Amino acid sequence: MIATLFKILFMLTATGAGLYSISIFGTGMWSYIIIGVAGLQLASLFISSLNKIAAITARATGAVSVIALLLILVAATTGGSFSMSQSNIILSLLMALLSFFGLSAASWPVNKKG
C-alpha cells in the first residue's frame, strides 16, 4: 500500500518535472522521457507485469536525478557565491523529490512471475 502511494507520488512528481521543464526550456527529448517514465508508472498500476520494469526505470530516474541535483548545486556556486534563480530552485526541489521517490523503488514489491 505504501509502495503504491510512493509510486503515485513518483508519477506525479515526474509529470510535474517534465511539464515544468518544458515550460522553462521548451520541448526536448529529456522532458518527454520523464513524462514517458511517469506514463509507465501509471500503466504499471493496472498491468502487474510492468512492475519490474517500472521499478527499474524509477530507480534509474532517481539516480539520474541525484546527479542532476548535484550538478545544479555546483552550477549555482559558479562565480564565487551561491545564487539560484527561482526556476532553478523549483527544478532543484523537483529533482530532490524525484530522487527520493525514485530511489524508494528499491522497496517496491515486484512480481516474481509475470
C-alpha positions in Angstrom: 0.0 0.0 0.0 2.8 2.4 0.9 4.7 1.3 -2.2 1.7 2.2 -4.3 1.5 5.6 -2.7 5.1 6.2 -3.4 4.7 5.1 -7.0 1.8 7.5 -7.5 3.8 10.3 -5.9 6.8 9.5 -8.1 4.5 9.5 -11.1 3.0 12.9 -10.2 6.4 14.4 -9.5 7.8 13.1 -12.8 4.9 14.5 -14.7 5.3 17.9 -12.9 9.1 17.9 -13.5 8.6 17.1 -17.2 6.0 19.7 -17.7 7.9 22.3 -15.7 11.0 21.5 -17.8 9.0 22.0 -21.0 7.8 25.4 -19.7 11.3 26.6 -18.9 13.5 25.0 -21.6 10.9 24.2 -24.3 10.2 20.8 -25.7 13.0 18.3 -25.7 13.9 14.7 -25.6 14.5 14.5 -21.8 11.2 16.2 -20.9 9.4 13.6 -23.0 11.4 10.8 -21.5 10.5 11.9 -17.9 6.8 12.1 -18.9 7.1 8.7 -20.5 8.5 7.2 -17.3 5.5 8.7 -15.5 3.2 7.0 -18.0 5.0 3.7 -17.4 4.4 4.1 -13.7 0.7 4.8 -14.4 0.4 1.7 -16.6 2.2 -0.5 -14.0 -0.6 0.4 -11.5 -3.0 -1.5 -13.7 -0.8 -4.1 -15.5 1.2 -6.0 -12.9 3.6 -7.5 -15.4 5.1 -4.0 -15.8 6.0 -3.7 -12.1 9.6 -4.8 -12.6 10.4 -2.5 -15.5 8.6 0.3 -13.7 10.7 -0.2 -10.6 14.0 -0.3 -12.6 13.2 2.9 -14.5 12.2 4.6 -11.3 15.5 3.6 -9.7 17.4 4.8 -12.7 15.4 8.1 -12.8 16.1 8.6 -9.1 19.9 8.0 -9.6 20.0 10.4 -12.5 18.0 13.0 -10.5 20.6 12.8 -7.7 23.3 13.6 -10.3 21.3 16.4 -11.8 20.6 17.9 -8.4 24.3 17.9 -7.6 25.1 19.5 -10.9 22.5 22.2 -10.3 24.0 22.9 -6.9 27.6 23.0 -8.4 26.4 25.4 -11.1 24.9 27.7 -8.5 28.3 28.2 -6.9 29.9 29.5 -10.1 31.3 32.9 -9.6 32.3 32.5 -6.0 28.8 33.0 -4.4 25.8 30.8 -4.2 22.8 32.1 -6.1 19.9 30.3 -7.8 17.1 31.7 -9.8 13.6 30.9 -8.8 13.2 28.4 -11.7 16.3 26.6 -10.6 15.1 26.4 -7.0 11.8 24.8 -8.2 13.7 22.5 -10.5 16.0 21.5 -7.7 13.0 20.7 -5.4 11.5 18.6 -8.2 14.8 16.8 -8.6 15.1 16.1 -4.9 11.6 14.7 -4.8 12.3 12.6 -7.9 15.4 11.3 -6.2 13.6 10.4 -3.0 10.6 8.7 -4.7 12.6 7.1 -7.4 15.2 5.6 -5.1 12.3 4.3 -2.9 11.6 1.9 -5.7 14.2 -0.4 -4.2 11.5 -1.3 -1.7 8.6 -1.6 -4.2 7.3 -5.2 -4.5 7.7 -6.7 -7.9 6.1 -9.9 -9.2 8.5 -12.8 -9.5 6.1 -14.3 -12.1 5.0 -12.1 -14.9 
